[in-house]
């Protein structure tokens, strides 16, 4: 699958979008932000930053979300185990990346509900990893490291074995010597509730 450009297989992106949005009361993946559904915006930012392939992991509301991605050159996959927690979606995304290409140097792990997420965000993380030589670069906000985060391929096997709801948080906040923390306070804002969305729109 290609959009007509030649892609250098360097790093891929996994966008986690399988959640049920129970607190929002409607699929937050489809909330309009800057005139586009959140999930479309996240995918377009990833593609604009040079990530290839971009894997979008769907679960709850998959039938509603998949059609809005149809025109984008992304790999939309379904995680049937999405209710087990975020780790199951990370496993599904990493498995898809590894099947797509054995030559990827790394992978960006992203959420779809951070309205400040951008192509520049990705560029800063990839640059931080290359500058520091550390094997992980992660956004730092709210006193801890979190998504989005960039992992070198050496972490793919461990990511593919994660379990539970924590996702990669323990990875990102374990050994500080392997994580380049990039200050991105704007990413502390995520859209989980109608109040979050209303506050962001103001």
Backbone as numpy.savetxt, mean C-alpha at the origin, in Angstrom:
# Nx Ny Nz CAx CAy CAz Cx Cy Cz
0.56 -7.50 -18.82 -0.29 -6.31 -18.82 0.59 -5.08 -18.82
0.32 -4.15 -19.74 1.15 -2.96 -19.82 0.33 -1.80 -20.32
0.76 -0.61 -20.02 0.06 0.58 -20.51 0.75 1.14 -21.75
1.62 0.35 -22.36 2.27 0.77 -23.58 3.67 1.29 -23.37
4.03 1.57 -22.13 5.39 2.03 -21.85 6.25 0.84 -21.46
7.54 0.98 -21.63 8.42 -0.08 -21.15 8.68 0.14 -19.68
8.51 -0.88 -18.89 8.69 -0.77 -17.45 9.96 -1.49 -17.03
10.79 -0.81 -16.27 11.96 -1.44 -15.70 11.52 -2.13 -14.42
11.71 -3.44 -14.35 11.24 -4.19 -13.19 12.17 -3.92 -12.01
11.83 -2.92 -11.24 12.65 -2.49 -10.13 11.90 -2.72 -8.82
10.78 -2.04 -8.63 10.01 -2.27 -7.42 8.52 -2.30 -7.75
7.82 -3.10 -7.00 6.37 -3.19 -7.16 5.67 -2.51 -6.00
4.37 -2.48 -6.07 3.57 -1.87 -5.00 2.40 -2.78 -4.67
2.11 -2.90 -3.38 0.95 -3.64 -2.91 0.05 -2.65 -2.19
-1.16 -2.46 -2.70 -2.13 -1.57 -2.06 -3.16 -2.44 -1.33
-3.24 -2.25 -0.03 -4.15 -3.04 0.79 -5.52 -2.38 0.81
-6.50 -3.05 0.22 -7.84 -2.45 0.08 -8.93 -3.48 0.29
-8.68 -4.42 1.21 -9.61 -5.54 1.38 -10.59 -5.36 2.53
-10.41 -4.31 3.34 -11.20 -4.17 4.55 -12.67 -3.88 4.29
-13.48 -4.11 5.32 -14.93 -4.00 5.20 -15.45 -2.59 5.44
-14.58 -1.67 5.92 -15.00 -0.28 6.17 -16.20 -0.20 7.11
-16.23 -1.04 8.14 -17.40 -1.10 9.01 -17.64 0.23 9.73
-16.57 0.90 10.13 -16.76 2.17 10.85 -17.21 3.29 9.91
-16.87 3.20 8.64 -17.29 4.22 7.68 -18.75 4.01 7.28
-19.18 2.76 7.25 -20.56 2.46 6.88 -20.79 2.35 5.38
-19.74 2.60 4.61 -19.77 2.48 3.16 -18.34 2.17 2.72
-18.13 1.54 1.57 -16.75 1.21 1.18 -15.89 2.47 1.05
-14.96 2.65 2.00 -14.14 3.87 1.95 -13.22 3.88 0.74
-12.97 2.70 0.18 -12.13 2.63 -1.02 -12.72 3.46 -2.16
-14.03 3.69 -2.11 -14.72 4.39 -3.20 -15.04 5.85 -2.87
-14.64 6.32 -1.69 -14.90 7.72 -1.32 -14.15 8.64 -2.28
-14.82 9.69 -2.77 -14.12 10.62 -3.66 -13.14 11.51 -2.92
-11.91 11.53 -3.39 -10.86 12.41 -2.89 -10.19 13.03 -4.12
-10.20 14.36 -4.18 -9.65 15.07 -5.34 -10.30 14.58 -6.63
-11.60 14.30 -6.54 -12.36 13.93 -7.73 -12.22 12.49 -8.18
-11.52 11.68 -7.41 -11.33 10.28 -7.78 -11.61 9.40 -6.57
-12.09 8.17 -6.80 -12.20 7.24 -5.66 -10.84 7.04 -5.01
-10.82 6.90 -3.68 -9.56 6.73 -2.96 -8.69 5.64 -3.56
-9.29 4.51 -3.91 -8.51 3.38 -4.41 -7.89 3.71 -5.77
-8.61 4.43 -6.61 -8.07 4.83 -7.91 -6.92 5.81 -7.71
-7.11 6.75 -6.79 -6.06 7.73 -6.50 -4.78 7.04 -6.03
-4.91 6.07 -5.11 -3.74 5.35 -4.60 -3.03 4.60 -5.72
-3.80 3.96 -6.59 -3.21 3.20 -7.70 -2.51 4.13 -8.68
-3.13 5.25 -8.99 -2.53 6.18 -9.94 -1.25 6.80 -9.38
-1.23 7.11 -8.09 -0.01 7.63 -7.47 1.12 6.61 -7.55
0.78 5.35 -7.32 1.80 4.29 -7.36 2.36 4.13 -8.76
1.49 4.14 -9.76 1.95 4.03 -11.13 2.80 5.23 -11.53
2.38 6.43 -11.09 3.11 7.65 -11.43 4.51 7.65 -10.83
4.68 6.94 -9.70 5.99 6.87 -9.04 6.90 5.83 -9.67
6.39 5.09 -10.64 7.21 4.11 -11.33 7.11 2.70 -10.78
6.18 2.46 -9.85 6.00 1.10 -9.33 5.40 0.22 -10.42
5.92 -1.00 -10.50 5.40 -1.95 -11.50 5.81 -3.35 -11.10
4.88 -4.24 -10.91 3.44 -4.04 -11.05 2.85 -3.40 -9.80
1.63 -2.89 -9.95 0.85 -2.42 -8.82 -0.23 -3.46 -8.55
-0.15 -4.07 -7.38 -1.10 -5.11 -6.99 -2.10 -4.50 -6.01
-3.37 -4.57 -6.33 -4.42 -4.08 -5.43 -5.13 -5.29 -4.83
-5.05 -5.41 -3.52 -5.63 -6.57 -2.84 -7.04 -6.22 -2.37
-8.03 -6.91 -2.91 -9.43 -6.66 -2.58 -9.97 -7.79 -1.72
-11.07 -7.52 -1.04 -11.70 -8.54 -0.20 -13.18 -8.23 -0.05
-13.54 -7.60 1.07 -14.91 -7.14 1.23 -15.22 -6.12 0.13
-16.42 -6.11 -0.37 -16.86 -5.14 -1.40 -16.08 -5.30 -2.71
-15.47 -6.46 -2.91 -14.66 -6.66 -4.12 -15.47 -6.41 -5.39
-16.74 -6.82 -5.41 -17.54 -6.68 -6.62 -17.83 -5.21 -6.94
-17.89 -4.37 -5.89 -18.13 -2.95 -6.12 -16.86 -2.21 -6.52
-15.73 -2.64 -5.98 -14.47 -1.90 -6.17 -13.78 -2.27 -7.47
-13.81 -3.55 -7.84 -13.06 -4.00 -9.02 -13.40 -3.19 -10.29
-14.68 -2.87 -10.55 -14.97 -2.15 -11.80 -14.30 -0.78 -11.91
-14.08 -0.08 -10.79 -13.48 1.25 -10.90 -11.99 1.17 -11.23
-11.40 -0.02 -11.10 -9.99 -0.21 -11.42 -9.78 -0.72 -12.84
-10.87 -1.00 -13.55 -10.79 -1.71 -14.82 -9.92 -1.01 -15.86
-9.90 0.32 -15.84 -9.15 1.04 -16.88 -7.69 1.24 -16.52
-7.30 0.82 -15.33 -5.92 1.04 -14.88 -5.08 -0.23 -15.09
-3.79 -0.07 -15.43 -2.91 -1.23 -15.62 -2.41 -1.76 -14.28
-3.34 -2.29 -13.48 -2.99 -2.85 -12.17 -3.44 -4.30 -12.11
-2.88 -5.03 -11.18 -3.29 -6.41 -10.93 -4.23 -6.40 -9.73
-5.53 -6.47 -9.98 -6.51 -6.50 -8.89 -6.77 -7.96 -8.53
-6.43 -8.31 -7.29 -6.60 -9.70 -6.86 -7.55 -9.75 -5.67
-8.19 -10.88 -5.51 -9.09 -11.05 -4.37 -8.41 -11.88 -3.28
-8.50 -11.41 -2.05 -8.01 -12.15 -0.90 -9.21 -12.76 -0.20
-9.50 -14.04 -0.43 -10.67 -14.65 0.21 -10.55 -14.73 1.72
-9.33 -14.59 2.24 -9.12 -14.68 3.70 -9.02 -13.30 4.33
-9.57 -12.27 3.68 -9.38 -10.89 4.15 -9.84 -10.69 5.59
-10.85 -11.45 6.03 -11.39 -11.25 7.38 -10.42 -11.70 8.47
-9.36 -12.42 8.10 -8.36 -12.84 9.08 -7.50 -11.67 9.56
-7.49 -10.58 8.80 -6.68 -9.43 9.17 -5.76 -8.99 8.05
-5.08 -7.88 8.29 -4.24 -7.25 7.27 -3.13 -8.17 6.78
-2.59 -8.99 7.67 -1.48 -9.86 7.27 -1.86 -10.76 6.11
-3.10 -11.22 6.08 -3.51 -12.12 4.99 -3.45 -11.40 3.65
-3.76 -10.11 3.64 -3.69 -9.34 2.40 -2.24 -9.08 1.99
-1.38 -8.85 2.98 0.05 -8.69 2.67 0.59 -9.98 2.05
0.23 -11.12 2.65 0.68 -12.41 2.09 0.22 -12.56 0.65
-1.05 -12.25 0.39 -1.60 -12.40 -0.96 -0.88 -11.48 -1.94
-0.61 -10.24 -1.51 0.06 -9.29 -2.39 1.49 -9.69 -2.70
2.23 -10.12 -1.68 3.62 -10.53 -1.88 3.69 -11.76 -2.79
2.78 -12.69 -2.58 2.76 -13.89 -3.43 2.55 -13.51 -4.89
1.64 -12.57 -5.13 1.38 -12.13 -6.51 2.59 -11.44 -7.11
3.24 -10.57 -6.34 4.45 -9.89 -6.84 5.53 -10.90 -7.21
5.73 -11.88 -6.36 6.81 -12.86 -6.62 6.49 -13.72 -7.83
5.20 -13.98 -8.05 4.82 -14.76 -9.23 4.99 -13.92 -10.50
4.75 -12.61 -10.37 4.83 -11.73 -11.54 6.26 -11.56 -12.01
7.19 -11.39 -11.07 8.58 -11.16 -11.44 9.52 -11.63 -10.35
10.57 -12.30 -10.76 11.61 -12.71 -9.82 12.71 -11.67 -9.70
12.61 -10.59 -10.47 13.71 -9.63 -10.52 13.40 -8.31 -9.80
12.29 -8.23 -9.09 11.99 -7.01 -8.36 13.00 -6.80 -7.22
13.46 -5.58 -7.07 14.38 -5.26 -5.98 13.66 -5.03 -4.66
12.41 -4.59 -4.74 11.70 -4.27 -3.52 10.22 -4.09 -3.77
9.50 -3.78 -2.69 8.06 -3.58 -2.79 7.62 -2.51 -1.81
6.72 -1.67 -2.27 6.10 -0.69 -1.41 4.78 -1.25 -0.91
4.55 -1.13 0.39 3.31 -1.56 1.01 2.52 -0.31 1.35
1.31 -0.19 0.81 0.53 1.04 0.98 -0.90 0.72 1.38
-1.52 1.69 2.04 -2.94 1.63 2.37 -3.70 2.51 1.38
-4.99 2.30 1.27 -5.74 3.12 0.31 -6.45 4.28 1.00
-6.37 4.38 2.34 -7.21 5.36 3.05 -6.45 6.55 3.61
-5.24 6.82 3.08 -4.46 7.98 3.51 -4.53 9.05 2.41
-5.33 10.10 2.60 -5.50 11.07 1.51 -4.25 11.84 1.16
-3.24 11.85 2.05 -1.99 12.56 1.74 -0.99 11.69 0.98
-1.30 10.43 0.77 -0.43 9.52 0.01 -0.26 10.06 -1.40
0.97 10.02 -1.91 1.23 10.58 -3.24 2.42 9.89 -3.89
2.63 10.20 -5.16 3.82 9.68 -5.85 5.08 10.20 -5.17
5.03 11.44 -4.68 6.18 12.01 -3.97 6.48 11.21 -2.70
5.44 10.78 -2.00 5.61 9.94 -0.81 6.47 8.72 -1.15
6.11 8.06 -2.24 6.82 6.85 -2.65 8.27 7.18 -3.00
8.45 8.27 -3.75 9.79 8.66 -4.15 10.69 8.94 -2.95
10.13 9.57 -1.92 10.93 9.86 -0.72 11.33 8.58 0.00
10.43 7.61 0.06 10.75 6.36 0.74 11.81 5.57 -0.01
11.66 5.46 -1.32 12.65 4.73 -2.12 14.00 5.41 -2.03
14.01 6.74 -2.07 15.27 7.48 -1.97 15.92 7.29 -0.60
15.10 7.25 0.46 15.64 7.06 1.80 16.30 5.70 1.94
15.67 4.68 1.35 16.27 3.35 1.41 17.61 3.34 0.68
17.66 3.94 -0.49 18.89 3.91 -1.29 19.98 4.75 -0.65
19.60 5.85 -0.03 20.58 6.74 0.59 21.18 6.12 1.86
20.33 5.50 2.67 20.78 4.96 3.95 21.34 3.55 3.84
20.93 2.83 2.79 21.35 1.44 2.66 20.59 0.50 3.58
19.61 1.01 4.33 18.82 0.14 5.19 17.83 -0.64 4.35
17.39 -1.77 4.87 16.58 -2.67 4.06 15.10 -2.32 4.05
14.70 -1.37 4.93 13.32 -0.91 4.98 13.32 0.61 5.13
12.40 1.27 4.46 12.16 2.70 4.68 10.67 2.87 4.92
10.32 3.57 6.01 8.91 3.67 6.38 8.55 5.09 6.77
7.30 5.44 6.51 6.79 6.73 6.96 6.72 6.74 8.49
7.12 7.87 9.08 7.08 8.01 10.54 6.09 9.12 10.89
5.08 8.77 11.67 4.06 9.74 12.10 3.40 9.19 13.37
2.88 10.09 14.17 2.20 9.65 15.39 3.08 8.87 16.35
4.39 9.11 16.29 5.29 8.46 17.23 5.74 7.07 16.85
5.39 6.61 15.65 5.83 5.27 15.24 5.96 5.22 13.72
6.56 4.14 13.24 6.65 3.91 11.80 5.43 3.12 11.34
4.94 3.45 10.16 3.77 2.75 9.62 3.78 2.78 8.11
2.67 2.35 7.53 2.53 2.39 6.08 2.30 3.83 5.62
2.79 4.14 4.42 3.47 3.27 3.47 4.90 2.98 3.90
5.37 1.82 3.47 6.73 1.39 3.78 7.31 0.65 2.58
8.61 0.83 2.40 9.31 0.20 1.27 10.24 -0.88 1.82
10.12 -2.09 1.29 10.90 -3.24 1.74 11.76 -3.77 0.61
13.03 -4.02 0.88 13.84 -4.74 -0.10 13.39 -6.19 -0.18
13.73 -6.84 -1.28 13.23 -8.18 -1.56 13.65 -9.20 -0.51
14.71 -8.92 0.24 15.14 -9.89 1.26 14.06 -10.12 2.32
13.11 -9.19 2.41 12.03 -9.33 3.39 10.79 -10.02 2.82
10.79 -10.32 1.52 9.60 -10.93 0.92 9.19 -12.23 1.61
10.15 -13.15 1.90 9.73 -14.41 2.54 9.05 -14.19 3.89
9.59 -13.28 4.69 8.99 -13.03 6.00 7.63 -12.35 5.86
7.50 -11.42 4.92 6.21 -10.78 4.70 5.16 -11.79 4.26
5.60 -12.78 3.50 4.68 -13.80 2.99 4.23 -14.78 4.07
4.80 -14.63 5.28 4.42 -15.53 6.37 3.77 -14.79 7.54
3.46 -13.50 7.35 2.83 -12.74 8.43 1.45 -13.30 8.77
1.06 -13.13 10.02 -0.28 -13.56 10.44 -0.91 -12.46 11.30
-2.22 -12.46 11.38 -2.93 -11.59 12.30 -3.29 -10.23 11.75
-3.73 -9.34 12.65 -4.24 -8.03 12.28 -3.15 -6.96 12.27
-2.03 -7.23 12.90 -0.98 -6.22 13.03 -0.33 -5.84 11.71
-0.41 -6.74 10.74 0.26 -6.46 9.48 1.76 -6.44 9.67
2.41 -5.41 9.12 3.88 -5.34 9.17 4.37 -4.42 10.28
3.50 -4.05 11.22 3.87 -3.05 12.23 5.07 -3.48 13.06
5.14 -4.78 13.41 6.27 -5.24 14.22 7.58 -5.14 13.43
7.50 -5.42 12.14 8.66 -5.25 11.26 9.18 -3.82 11.34
8.25 -2.88 11.27 8.61 -1.48 11.12 9.08 -0.84 12.41
8.70 -1.43 13.53 9.03 -0.83 14.82 9.86 -1.76 15.70
10.55 -2.69 15.05 11.42 -3.60 15.78 12.82 -3.04 15.86
13.69 -3.54 15.02 15.10 -3.13 15.00 15.24 -1.80 14.26
15.52 -0.69 14.96 15.63 0.61 14.28 16.81 0.69 13.33
17.77 -0.21 13.47 18.94 -0.17 12.61 18.66 -0.66 11.19
17.51 -1.30 11.01 17.22 -1.75 9.64 16.12 -0.92 8.99
15.56 0.06 9.72 14.48 0.88 9.19 14.90 2.33 9.10
14.81 2.89 7.90 15.00 4.33 7.72 13.64 4.99 7.92
13.51 5.75 9.00 12.24 6.43 9.30 12.20 7.79 8.60
11.17 8.02 7.83 11.03 9.26 7.07 9.85 10.04 7.66
10.12 11.23 8.19 9.06 12.00 8.84 8.00 12.43 7.83
6.78 11.94 8.03 5.65 12.27 7.16 4.40 12.46 8.01
4.35 13.53 8.80 3.23 13.71 9.71 1.88 13.79 9.01
1.89 14.21 7.75 0.62 14.33 7.02 -0.08 12.99 6.84
0.69 11.90 6.91 0.10 10.57 6.70 -0.60 10.03 7.94
-0.54 10.77 9.03 -1.28 10.35 10.22 -2.78 10.39 9.97
-3.22 11.21 9.01 -4.65 11.31 8.71 -5.07 10.14 7.83
-5.97 9.33 8.36 -6.59 8.30 7.52 -8.10 8.41 7.67
-8.81 7.82 6.74 -10.26 7.98 6.68 -10.93 6.69 7.12
-11.27 6.63 8.40 -11.90 5.43 8.96 -13.37 5.63 9.26
-13.77 6.87 9.53 -15.15 7.14 9.95 -15.72 8.30 9.14
-17.05 8.46 9.14 -17.63 9.63 8.47 -17.09 10.94 9.02
-16.78 10.96 10.33 -16.23 12.16 10.94 -14.84 12.47 10.38
-14.02 11.42 10.19 -12.69 11.61 9.58 -12.83 12.24 8.21
-13.77 11.72 7.43 -13.94 12.18 6.06 -14.43 13.63 6.03
-15.39 13.94 6.92 -15.91 15.30 7.00 -14.82 16.28 7.41
-14.00 15.88 8.40 -12.92 16.74 8.86 -11.89 16.96 7.76
-11.57 15.91 7.02 -10.59 16.05 5.95 -11.11 16.98 4.85
-12.38 16.87 4.51 -12.94 17.69 3.44 -12.94 19.18 3.79
-12.97 19.47 5.10 -12.93 20.88 5.51 -11.53 21.45 5.30
